[in-house]
Amino acid sequence: MPLYEYGCEAGHRFEVKQKVSDPPLTTCQVCALPVSRLISAPAISFKGAGWYVTDYSNKMKPPAQEGKSESTASPSSSSPPETGSSPPKTTGSSGS
């Protein structure tokens, strides 16, 4: 059952657990003044990075194809780019 928050004109605030089909309250429980239903923050919060990742198992993922995993080579297996100590090549006139 949802928890509804009510507030009266005198400033009293209270929460009432009601069914969705129950009619809203009309009077304050403390002073009997008219009340209105207040909008409050939901009681659910999502914290952390990727909460959904831990909620699903690997059974829902399609099986990996073996041919694809062998054909992709990691960058670490290839030779690293050269960072030679030679000066960069220039083209064009020398300016004299």
C-alpha positions, -999 to +999 in steps of 0.1 A: +000+000+000+013+035-009+022+060+018+005+094+012+016+127+028-010+153+037-007+189+050-032+212+065-036+250+065-022+252+100+011+236+089+006+201+103+021+174+081+014+137+084+016+105+064-011+079+060-009+044+045-039+040+022-050+019-007-050+035-041-088+030-043-094+047-009-107+083-010-083+110+000-085+124+036-103+158+039-096+168+075-064+171+096-059+145+123-046+171+147-067+203+142-096+191+119-088+218+093-090+209+056-060+190+042-045+185+008-024+156-005+012+167-009+036+156-036+068+141-021+099+124-033+096+087-042+109+062-017+132+046-043+167+057-051+193+043-075+228+046-063+261+034-076+275+029-111+254+004-131+230-011-106+214-031-134+246-049-142+245-070-111+207-077-114+210-098-146+228-130-151+250-140-180+224-165-191+205-137-208+235-128-230+238-146-264+268-170-265+300-155-280+311-169-314+345-185-313+355-173-347+352-136-338+373-138-306+403-153-324+403-129-354+405-098-332+440-090-321+447-068-292+469-037-298+495-050-273+504-079-296+514-056-325+546-036-324+544-002-307+547+029-328+582+042-332+592+072-312+626+076-328+651+103-319+656+114-355+644+150-364+611+153-383+614+154-421+606+188-437+596+194-473+599+225-494+626+253-496+650+260-468+642+297-469+675+311-482 
